[in-house]
Amino acid sequence: MQPWQYYQPESVHHEFLQKLVPGDHIDLLKYDTTIKKAYWSRAEIIRRNVGSLDLQFLKDTRGQSRVVDEDSMELAPVGTRSTDFEWRLELKVGDLVDCC
């Protein structure tokens, strides 16, 4: 995906953000400092503050959480950026996975 493909029209992004409530799932950019990479993942809204959102990544063994400005372009409607996430929800001990 090219950098310009991450852009969302302002009106669509604004409408999506206005409807978010705690418990909703969204796509959120996640930064892995170990491998120095940013990628899209899924997160749950924990709390809505004035101008920001408290978020917790789903299925994250490190319990990563973030506070993000509510108008951030690092937020997207669920399933629009992290298009291959669902299989992670079904992982269980003993499953084989390929990783980097």
N, C-alpha and C positions, 0 to 999 in steps of 0.2 A: 504494500500500500504506500502511496506517495504522500508526503507531508500535507499537500493541499487537500487530500481526500479526508483528512480528519476534520476539516472545517464543516460546521453545521450552520445553515442560515440562522441569523439572529432571532427571527420571530419563532421558528420551530424550537430552538433551544430555550427561549424564554418561556414559552407555553409549557414545555416539558418540566422545567424547573419549578414553576409555580405550583404544580400539582403534587410535588413530592411530599411525603409524610413519613414519619418514623415507621420502620418495618418494610418500606419499599426497597426493592432491589434495583440497582443501576449498574451500568458499566463505568469503570473508573480506571484511569491510568495508574499502574502500579510500578514503583521503581525498585529494582533489585540492585542493591549496592554491591553485592558479592560478585555478580556477573556483569555489572555496569550496563544494565539494560532496562528500558521502559517497555511495558506491554500492557494491553488491556486485560482487565480481570473483572470479577463481579464483587460488589460490595452491598452491604445493607445500611440503610440510614438509621443511625442510632438516635440522633437528636437533631432538630432543626433550630439553629440559633439565628439571631439577627445578622443576616449577611453571610452566614457560613453553615456548613453541614458537618456533623460528626459522623464518620463512616467506619465500618468494620468490614474488612475483606472476608468473603465467604471461603470456607474450607482452607483457611490459612493456619498452619500448625504453629506459626510464630505469633498469632493473634495480632497481626498488624492492623493498626487503625490510623486514620488520617482525619484532619480537619481541613476542609477545602472551602474556598469562597464559593458561594452559591451560584455565581455567574461564571465559574471556571469552565474553560473548554476541555478540561480533563474529565468532565462528566458527560455521559451519554445515556440515552434510553437503554434499558436492559435488552441485551441480544443484538444491539446494532454494531458493537465493536468487538465484544468477546463472543464470537460466533461458535466457538468450539468448547464451551465451558461445561455443558450438561454432564458429560461422561465423568467429570471429576466428582460430581455429587454422589455417584454410585460406587466410588472406590472403597475397597475394604481391605483389611489385612490379608496378605497373601497374593493380591493381584500383582501382575507384572506390568510395568510401565517402561516406556522409553524416555529417557531424560538427557539433558545436556550436562 
